[in-house]
Amino acid sequence: MAPPINYLAVLVAASASMVLGFVWYGPLFGKPWMAIMGYTKETAEKMKQKGMEKTYALMTLGSLVMAYVLAHSTEFAMTYTKTYGVAGGLMSGFWNWLGFIAPILIGSQLWEGKPWKLFLITGGYYLVSLMGMGVILAVWR
């Protein structure tokens, strides 16, 4: 039987992930990320002019799916470990990151030959995002 899901918490968690992304890839790590990716200010402007609506829409959908799945995972993890609240949410976010996101990003780093700094930026974003979403979902169940 699936655990009950607080859909408002899923929406808030997904929104928090999107806001974190704006800050993470903007003022915090935007310049080094752009340099690693080979983007210039001109490239970024061209992308903006083409329209970013589809990109943001798909990223929002992905964040909603991730938050929904994490809601299930967090509930099961808290029940299994008897760890609830903030600690349960942090734990769920961390283990999901370690088991699913980190291996995929490491594979990309190894096969694409990108600098490990990119792994730290992208992996760091997903780690903080999942742990933050986990806390929202665990506290607001």
C-alpha positions as CSV (number, residue, x, y, z in Angstrom):
1,M,0.0,0.0,0.0
2,A,1.4,3.4,-1.0
3,P,1.8,6.0,1.8
4,P,-0.5,9.0,1.8
5,I,1.1,11.9,-0.1
6,N,0.7,15.5,0.9
7,Y,0.5,17.0,-2.6
8,L,0.9,20.6,-1.3
9,A,4.2,19.5,0.3
10,V,5.2,18.0,-3.1
11,L,4.5,21.2,-4.8
12,V,6.4,23.3,-2.3
13,A,9.3,20.9,-2.4
14,A,9.5,21.1,-6.2
15,S,9.2,24.9,-6.0
16,A,12.0,25.0,-3.5
17,S,14.2,22.9,-5.8
18,M,13.5,25.3,-8.7
19,V,14.3,28.4,-6.5
20,L,17.5,26.7,-5.3
21,G,18.4,26.1,-9.0
22,F,18.0,29.8,-9.8
23,V,20.3,30.7,-7.0
24,W,22.8,27.8,-7.4
25,Y,23.3,28.3,-11.1
26,G,23.0,32.1,-10.8
27,P,24.9,34.0,-8.2
28,L,26.5,31.1,-6.4
29,F,28.1,29.0,-9.1
30,G,26.8,30.4,-12.4
31,K,30.1,31.8,-13.7
32,P,32.2,28.7,-13.1
33,W,29.4,26.4,-14.4
34,M,29.1,28.5,-17.6
35,A,32.9,28.4,-18.1
36,I,33.0,24.6,-17.7
37,M,30.1,24.2,-20.1
38,G,31.7,26.6,-22.6
39,Y,29.0,29.2,-22.5
40,T,29.7,32.8,-22.9
41,K,27.4,35.8,-22.1
42,E,26.6,35.9,-25.8
43,T,25.6,32.2,-25.8
44,A,23.4,32.8,-22.8
45,E,21.8,35.8,-24.4
46,K,21.0,33.8,-27.6
47,M,19.5,31.0,-25.5
48,K,17.3,33.6,-23.7
49,Q,16.2,35.1,-27.0
50,K,15.2,31.7,-28.4
51,G,13.0,31.3,-25.4
52,M,13.5,29.4,-22.2
53,E,9.9,28.5,-21.5
54,K,10.1,24.9,-22.7
55,T,13.3,24.4,-20.7
56,Y,11.8,25.8,-17.5
57,A,8.5,23.9,-18.1
58,L,10.4,20.6,-18.5
59,M,12.6,21.3,-15.5
60,T,9.5,22.1,-13.4
61,L,7.9,18.8,-14.5
62,G,11.1,17.0,-13.6
63,S,11.2,18.6,-10.1
64,L,7.6,17.7,-9.5
65,V,8.2,14.1,-10.4
66,M,11.4,14.0,-8.2
67,A,9.5,15.5,-5.3
68,Y,6.6,13.0,-5.7
69,V,8.9,10.0,-5.8
70,L,10.9,11.4,-3.0
71,A,7.7,11.7,-0.9
72,H,7.2,8.0,-1.2
73,S,10.8,7.2,-0.5
74,T,11.0,9.5,2.5
75,E,7.9,8.0,4.0
76,F,9.2,4.5,3.6
77,A,12.7,5.4,4.9
78,M,11.3,7.1,8.0
79,T,9.0,4.1,8.7
80,Y,11.9,1.6,8.2
81,T,14.5,3.5,10.2
82,K,12.2,5.0,12.8
83,T,13.8,8.4,12.0
84,Y,11.3,11.2,11.5
85,G,11.2,14.9,11.0
86,V,14.2,16.9,9.8
87,A,16.7,14.0,10.4
88,G,14.5,11.6,8.4
89,G,14.2,14.0,5.5
90,L,17.9,14.7,5.4
91,M,18.6,11.0,5.5
92,S,16.2,10.2,2.7
93,G,17.5,13.0,0.5
94,F,21.1,11.9,1.1
95,W,20.6,8.2,0.4
96,N,18.5,8.9,-2.7
97,W,21.3,11.2,-4.0
98,L,24.0,8.7,-3.2
99,G,22.2,5.8,-4.8
100,F,20.8,7.4,-7.9
101,I,22.2,10.9,-8.7
102,A,25.8,10.5,-7.7
103,P,26.5,7.3,-9.8
104,I,24.9,8.8,-12.9
105,L,26.8,12.0,-12.6
106,I,30.1,10.1,-11.9
107,G,29.5,8.1,-15.1
108,S,28.9,11.2,-17.1
109,Q,32.1,12.7,-15.7
110,L,34.1,9.6,-16.5
111,W,32.8,9.2,-20.1
112,E,32.4,12.8,-21.1
113,G,35.8,13.9,-19.7
114,K,34.4,17.0,-18.0
115,P,36.3,18.6,-15.1
116,W,35.4,17.2,-11.7
117,K,34.5,20.8,-10.7
118,L,31.3,20.2,-12.8
119,F,30.5,17.2,-10.7
120,L,30.9,19.2,-7.6
121,I,28.6,22.0,-8.9
122,T,25.9,19.7,-10.3
123,G,26.2,17.0,-7.7
124,G,26.2,19.6,-5.0
125,Y,23.0,21.1,-6.3
126,Y,21.2,17.8,-6.4
127,L,22.5,16.9,-3.0
128,V,21.2,20.1,-1.4
129,S,18.0,20.0,-3.4
130,L,17.1,16.4,-2.5
131,M,18.0,17.0,1.2
132,G,15.9,20.2,1.3
133,M,13.0,18.5,-0.5
134,G,13.3,15.6,1.9
135,V,13.1,17.9,4.9
136,I,10.0,19.7,3.5
137,L,8.3,16.3,2.8
138,A,9.2,14.8,6.1
139,V,8.2,17.7,8.3
140,W,5.0,18.4,6.3
141,R,3.6,14.9,6.0
